Amino acid sequence: QVRLVESGGGLVQPGGTLRLSCSASGLTFKNYVMSWYRQAPGKERELVGNINASGTGTNYGDSVKGRFTISRDNAKSTLYLQMNNLKPEDTAVYYCRRALSRDWGQGTQVTVSS
């Protein structure tokens, strides 16, 4: 049974930074593309970005490009999302997902506010 557990969310001021983690179990983590998504209140869930299985390739949504970085540690079965220069519009619940699957984490809240 696949389990994805996000952590690291919280309240941060505009311009601040946060790093989210997603700990994976029940799958051979190093074999899979992984994704981060987010869902803001009243909006549809949107793709933040993806990382390939080896960690050598990433892609990002336009709204976060240049500010967010996805990485992974396959030895620790952990996915990361480094978020810099946070803006109020980044406020959302952030989810990790095994790409193109039904395997989602429970989400972690990120609130950007002064």
KEGUGU-463346 format. One record per residue (C-alpha): residue in three letters; x, y, z. Coordinates in pm, whole numbers, plus 50000, padded with zeros to 5 digits. Each point is the difference from the previous one (the first is absolute). Example, Ala and Ser with C-alpha at 12.3 -4.5 7.8 and 13.67 -1.06 7.14 Angstrom:
REM residues 2
ala512304955050780
ser501375034449934
This chain:
REM residues 114
gln500005000050000
val501455032949887
arg500235027450261
leu501065035949933
val500345023850294
glu500665037149952
ser501515022450264
gly501575034450036
gly497045022549936
gly499185030350211
leu499565037450012
val502645021549831
gln500275036649910
pro500105011649637
gly503514996349864
gly500744971850240
thr501024964149939
leu498734965450090
arg501094964949917
leu497404972949977
ser500794963250026
cys498094969449884
ser500994967050154
ala499064969749791
ser499524963850100
gly498474968949844
leu501555005849658
thr503404998549834
phe500335037550013
lys503035002749771
asn498034985449710
tyr497335026949976
val499475035149878
met498635020650287
ser497925031650002
trp498995028950223
tyr496545015249971
arg498235027350188
gln496415010750056
ala499025034650112
pro496625007150160
gly497285000649737
lys502364989849721
glu500784968149815
arg503044979550088
glu502965010549785
leu503294983949913
val503015016650162
gly502544977849827
asn501514965949937
ile503334983150051
asn501204969549812
ala500944967650170
ser503725007150019
gly499575036150108
thr501845013749699
gly497045016449832
thr497265023150123
asn497265021649858
tyr497845026650163
gly496805019049959
asp500385035649878
ser498815014950328
val502894985050198
lys502774998049743
gly503195016050129
arg498795000250362
phe499314963550083
thr502364970349969
ile499064963350012
ser502594974650108
arg500104964750135
asp502144977050206
asn499404964949871
ala502054984550281
lys497565015350249
ser496884995749781
thr499305036750049
leu498815027249767
tyr500625036950069
leu498575033449895
gln502165030350072
met497905031549981
asn501715033949985
asn498675035349968
leu496564988550109
lys496995021049906
pro496505001650151
glu498674982849689
asp502124969550088
thr497684993750294
ala498574965149948
val500024964350116
tyr502994982849841
tyr499874963549901
cys502524975049873
arg498964973449756
arg501514970449824
ala499635013649648
leu496944989649803
ser498774977550279
arg497385000050272
asp502725001950266
trp499745033750175
gly501125013150334
gln497605016050246
gly501385034949937
thr501715026950205
gln498745035650037
val502175029149891
thr498815034850089
val501845030849879
ser498895030850187
ser501375029950188
